[in-house]
Amino acid sequence: MKKLLISTLLVFGLSMNVFGQKHPPAPPHPSKNELVSLKMKELDKKYNTEKKLILNHPLATKQMKRDQMKALNKRYQTEKRLLKQVK
């Protein structure tokens, strides 16, 4: 009887320990403002890299660069405005 009680407690304790290791607590979710600011940073970074690529392109003429920059600026402003509306 004593051995049964000890083995039962031992199995129960080990199963609780394993269950606790399988399911760690969920990480906190970022707030809406944090998500928007993260997206803003990504948008700025993407804009700057595309701008650098356009301006440093060896074969593009000035007119082509101007047209591409105008389209890039328009798209950037639109996406920025949408992110501000979400905020």
C-alpha positions as CSV (number, residue, x, y, z in Angstrom):
1,M,0.0,0.0,0.0
2,K,2.8,2.4,0.9
3,K,4.7,1.6,-2.3
4,L,1.5,2.2,-4.4
5,L,1.0,5.6,-2.7
6,I,4.6,6.6,-3.3
7,S,4.6,5.5,-6.9
8,T,1.3,7.3,-7.6
9,L,2.6,10.5,-6.1
10,L,5.8,10.1,-8.1
11,V,4.0,9.6,-11.4
12,F,1.6,12.5,-10.7
13,G,4.5,14.8,-9.8
14,L,6.4,13.9,-12.9
15,S,3.4,14.4,-15.1
16,M,2.8,17.8,-13.7
17,N,6.4,18.7,-14.3
18,V,6.2,17.6,-17.9
19,F,2.9,19.4,-18.5
20,G,4.5,22.6,-17.1
21,Q,7.4,22.3,-19.5
22,K,5.2,21.6,-22.6
23,H,3.1,24.7,-22.2
24,P,5.2,27.8,-21.4
25,P,3.2,31.0,-20.8
26,A,2.2,32.9,-23.9
27,P,4.3,36.0,-24.8
28,P,2.6,39.3,-24.4
29,H,1.0,40.6,-27.6
30,P,2.2,44.0,-28.9
31,S,-0.2,46.8,-28.7
32,K,-1.8,48.4,-31.8
33,N,0.5,51.5,-31.5
34,E,3.6,49.3,-31.4
35,L,2.5,47.4,-34.5
36,V,1.8,50.6,-36.4
37,S,5.2,52.1,-35.4
38,L,6.9,48.8,-36.4
39,K,5.2,49.0,-39.8
40,M,6.2,52.7,-40.2
41,K,9.8,51.8,-39.6
42,E,9.7,49.0,-42.1
43,L,8.0,51.3,-44.6
44,D,10.7,54.0,-44.1
45,K,13.5,51.4,-44.5
46,K,11.9,50.0,-47.7
47,Y,11.5,53.5,-49.1
48,N,15.1,54.5,-48.4
49,T,16.5,51.3,-50.0
50,E,14.3,51.7,-53.1
51,K,15.2,55.4,-53.3
52,K,18.9,54.5,-53.1
53,L,18.6,51.8,-55.8
54,I,16.8,54.2,-58.1
55,L,19.2,57.1,-57.7
56,N,22.3,54.9,-58.0
57,H,21.2,53.0,-61.1
58,P,23.9,53.2,-63.7
59,L,21.8,53.0,-66.9
60,A,18.7,55.0,-66.0
61,T,18.5,58.5,-67.4
62,K,17.5,61.6,-65.3
63,Q,14.0,61.5,-66.7
64,M,13.6,57.8,-65.9
65,K,14.9,58.4,-62.3
66,R,12.5,61.4,-61.9
67,D,9.5,59.3,-63.0
68,Q,10.4,56.4,-60.8
69,M,11.0,58.7,-57.8
70,K,7.6,60.4,-58.4
71,A,5.9,57.0,-58.5
72,L,7.8,55.8,-55.4
73,N,6.9,59.0,-53.5
74,K,3.3,58.7,-54.4
75,R,3.1,55.1,-53.2
76,Y,5.0,56.0,-50.0
77,Q,2.7,58.8,-49.2
78,T,-0.4,56.6,-49.8
79,E,0.9,53.8,-47.6
80,K,2.0,56.3,-44.9
81,R,-1.5,57.9,-44.9
82,L,-3.1,54.5,-44.6
83,L,-0.9,53.7,-41.6
84,K,-1.8,57.0,-39.9
85,Q,-5.5,56.3,-40.4
86,V,-5.1,53.0,-38.7
87,K,-3.4,54.6,-35.7
